[in-house]
Structure formats: structure tokens, C-alpha cells
Amino acid sequence: MTTIFEITEQCLVCGTVSSHAEIGSTNAMGFSDLDTRPPEMRRSTMEMWVRECPKCGYCAESLEEGGEAEAVRKIVLSPEYRKQLKKRSFPRLANRFLCRAMILEAQGVYGAAGWAALSAAWACDDSWENYQKTDVRKKMETSSLCRQRATELFILAQKNGDEFAEGDGVQEAILADVLRRSEWFDAAVKSCLAGLEKQPEEIIQKILLFEKKLAEERNVYCYTLGHLVD
């Protein structure tokens, strides 16, 4: 089960004191998606992964932290940040994660920024999964845009030596899934091949080979680790 309690924080940017839900404990039952998106009950705690200051809109895991206050304030007050925070074509939670990614990118923390953008994609996924079939494609477009953003940030992380996942071939496997679901199939195949060259452990090899097959088939759908079980 998931336990939740309330905490009070003072915003790093504007000093506002506000209350927020905090995860006490949770669990994960079943298989995660190939991009590591967790199963329930952990999946339902996403709303608590990033907080938003009710006054200035600062988004962070902890509103009391996040770097030098004045530098963060400049980002939060920028037109780009304000526009993303209120973007009506995205779910509110996705906007929070994308704003968080914006701050982290400006701070040069590209791997964490990529995970924030990917979390935004998961929030978008949740927003369209229960919609009627006629609305799914439009909703999927927001997920794809977030994954494209995550791709850019993960690639920046790789170029700057900022590992966003541990283990031989793991970064390439995650990136391959994000690329494939963004419909960047050729790049997904290349990521799989790059991961296989590192001769990773057996489970990672299976994931990379499965991702390569899906990308070659131009398959954009979500798969879990359960699809690899013999």
C-alpha cells in the first residue's frame, strides 16, 4: 500500500510557505515499462514526485532546494517557463515536470532533466489512456513531444559524460525506447546497436534486441519487461 503524509515547505524562489503531500511508503506490483515507468502502486504517486509553489510556480522535488535562489528565480520568471507552466495542451502534471526539466537543463544537469521530461511523457500517457479512441492520437502527440524533449536531454547528458542510468547498455536501452516511441526509428536502432556493442548482461541484451525488432517494425506502442518473460 501507499502511505502519504503532509509536509510544509518554504519556497526557495519567493519564500511562500505551503503544504504538500509526501510519500511515506509505496510498492510496485508487476512489470515496469521498458523505459522504467513503474507499475502500480508506485505509478499513482507521480503527482507527488514534483511540487509546484502555489505563488510563483517554482517546480521541484523539494521547494526548499534546487540551487542558487537568484539563478533559479530568473528561470522561473522567464517567458519560456511561464508559458510552459500554463500550457493548456498538456496535463498540469506534465507541465510541472517540463518546467522542472527546464531548470535542470539550465543548471547543466542533463540526465536529471531528461528524466523529468520523460516523467512528463508518463503524465501525458496517463491523461489519454482512458480517452475515447478518436481522441487518443491527439493525446499521444503530447506524450511524443515530451519524449522528444527527453531524447534531446539524454543525448546532451551522454555528450557531457552525465550518466543517466547505470550498467553497460542500460542508457542505450532506455534511449532506444524513448526514440522508438517518438517515431525516431532509425535512431532507436542505432542506440540498440551501440548498447549491444558494450556486451551487456543477458537481460539488457534481450531488451536491446527486442527494442531493435520493434523499431525495425515501426512499432510505437508501450511494452513492459513482462513481454520478455519466456
C-alpha positions in Angstrom: 0.0 0.0 0.0 0.9 3.7 -0.3 1.2 5.9 2.8 1.1 9.7 2.5 1.7 12.4 5.0 1.7 16.2 4.8 4.8 18.5 4.9 5.3 22.2 4.9 7.9 23.9 2.8 9.2 27.4 2.2 9.8 28.2 -1.5 13.4 28.8 -2.4 12.3 31.4 -5.0 9.6 33.5 -3.4 9.6 32.4 0.2 5.9 31.3 0.2 5.1 28.6 2.8 2.8 25.9 1.5 1.7 22.4 2.4 2.3 19.3 0.1 1.7 15.6 0.1 4.8 13.5 0.8 5.2 9.7 0.1 5.8 7.8 3.2 6.0 4.4 1.6 4.7 2.6 -1.5 5.2 -0.5 -3.6 5.3 -1.7 -7.1 3.4 -4.8 -8.2 4.1 -6.2 -11.7 6.4 -5.3 -14.5 7.8 -1.8 -15.3 7.6 -0.4 -18.8 10.8 -0.7 -20.9 11.5 2.9 -20.3 11.4 2.1 -16.5 7.9 3.7 -15.9 6.9 1.9 -12.7 3.8 -0.3 -12.2 1.1 0.4 -9.6 1.0 1.5 -6.8 4.2 3.5 -7.4 2.8 4.8 -10.7 -0.1 6.6 -8.9 2.3 8.6 -6.7 3.6 10.7 -9.7 1.6 13.7 -8.5 4.0 13.8 -5.5 7.2 13.5 -7.4 7.4 17.2 -8.2 5.8 20.1 -6.3 4.7 23.5 -7.5 4.8 26.6 -5.4 1.2 28.0 -5.4 2.5 31.6 -5.7 5.5 31.7 -8.1 5.2 28.3 -9.8 8.6 27.0 -8.9 8.6 23.3 -9.6 11.0 20.9 -7.8 11.2 17.7 -5.8 11.6 19.9 -2.7 10.6 23.6 -2.9 13.3 24.5 -0.4 16.1 23.2 -2.6 17.4 23.5 -6.1 20.5 25.6 -6.4 21.3 29.3 -6.1 18.0 31.1 -5.4 18.5 34.1 -7.7 19.6 32.0 -10.7 16.5 29.8 -10.2 14.3 32.8 -9.9 15.4 34.1 -13.3 14.4 30.8 -14.9 11.0 30.7 -13.1 10.2 34.3 -14.2 11.3 33.8 -17.8 8.6 33.9 -20.5 9.5 30.4 -21.6 9.0 28.9 -18.2 5.7 30.9 -17.6 4.4 29.7 -20.9 5.2 26.1 -20.3 3.7 26.2 -16.8 0.3 27.2 -18.1 0.3 25.4 -21.4 -3.2 24.1 -21.8 -2.5 21.4 -24.3 -0.5 19.5 -21.7 -1.8 18.0 -18.4 -0.9 20.1 -15.4 1.4 17.5 -14.0 3.3 17.2 -17.3 3.8 21.0 -17.3 5.3 20.7 -13.8 7.8 18.1 -15.0 8.7 20.0 -18.1 9.3 23.1 -16.1 11.5 21.1 -13.8 13.4 19.8 -16.8 13.9 23.4 -17.9 15.5 24.4 -14.6 17.7 21.3 -14.5 18.9 21.8 -18.1 19.8 25.4 -17.4 21.9 24.1 -14.5 23.6 21.6 -16.7 22.1 18.6 -15.0 21.1 17.0 -18.3 20.5 13.4 -17.1 18.0 14.5 -14.4 16.4 16.9 -16.8 15.9 14.0 -19.2 14.2 12.0 -16.5 11.9 15.0 -15.7 10.9 15.3 -19.3 10.3 11.5 -19.6 8.1 11.7 -16.4 6.1 14.4 -18.3 5.6 11.9 -21.0 4.3 9.4 -18.5 1.9 12.0 -17.1 0.6 12.6 -20.7 0.3 8.8 -21.2 -2.0 8.7 -18.1 -4.0 11.6 -19.4 -5.0 9.8 -22.7 -5.2 6.2 -21.7 -8.9 6.5 -20.6 -10.0 8.7 -23.6 -12.2 7.5 -26.4 -10.3 6.1 -29.4 -11.0 9.2 -31.6 -9.1 11.3 -29.1 -6.1 9.1 -28.5 -3.9 10.3 -31.4 -4.2 13.9 -30.3 -3.3 12.9 -26.7 -0.4 10.7 -27.9 1.1 13.8 -29.6 1.8 15.4 -26.3 3.5 12.2 -25.0 5.6 12.1 -28.1 6.7 15.8 -27.7 7.8 15.1 -24.1 9.7 12.0 -25.2 11.4 14.0 -27.9 12.4 16.5 -25.3 13.7 13.7 -23.1 15.7 12.4 -26.0 17.4 15.7 -26.6 18.3 15.9 -22.9 19.5 12.3 -22.6 21.8 12.8 -25.7 23.1 16.0 -24.1 23.8 14.0 -20.9 25.7 11.4 -22.9 27.8 14.0 -24.7 28.7 15.7 -21.4 29.5 12.5 -19.5 26.4 12.7 -17.3 25.3 9.1 -17.0 21.5 9.0 -16.6 21.5 5.2 -15.9 23.9 2.7 -14.5 25.1 -0.5 -16.2 26.5 -1.4 -19.7 23.9 -0.8 -22.4 21.3 0.5 -20.0 21.4 4.1 -21.2 21.2 2.9 -24.8 18.2 0.6 -24.0 16.3 3.4 -22.3 17.1 5.9 -25.0 16.1 3.4 -27.7 12.6 3.1 -26.1 12.2 6.8 -25.9 13.4 7.3 -29.5 11.1 4.5 -30.8 8.1 5.9 -29.1 8.9 9.3 -30.6 8.9 7.6 -34.0 12.6 8.2 -34.5 13.0 4.5 -35.5 16.4 4.7 -37.3 18.0 6.4 -34.3 16.4 3.8 -32.0 18.1 1.0 -34.0 21.4 2.8 -33.7 21.0 3.1 -30.0 20.3 -0.6 -29.7 23.4 -1.5 -31.7 25.5 0.8 -29.6 24.3 -0.8 -26.5 24.9 -4.3 -27.8 28.5 -3.4 -28.7 29.1 -3.0 -24.9 28.2 -6.7 -24.4 25.8 -6.0 -21.5 24.3 -8.7 -19.2 21.7 -11.0 -20.7 18.5 -9.2 -19.6 19.8 -5.9 -21.1 20.8 -7.8 -24.3 17.2 -9.1 -24.5 15.8 -5.6 -24.1 18.0 -4.2 -26.7 17.2 -6.9 -29.3 13.5 -6.5 -28.6 13.7 -2.8 -28.9 15.6 -3.2 -32.2 12.9 -5.5 -33.5 10.2 -3.1 -32.5 11.9 -0.1 -34.1 12.5 -2.0 -37.4 8.8 -2.8 -37.4 8.0 0.9 -36.8 6.1 0.0 -33.7 5.4 2.9 -31.3 3.5 1.1 -28.6 4.3 0.6 -24.9 5.8 -2.7 -23.8 6.8 -3.9 -20.3 9.5 -6.2 -19.1 6.8 -8.8 -18.9 7.0 -9.1 -22.7 10.5 -10.5 -22.3 9.5 -13.3 -20.0 9.9 -16.7 -21.7 
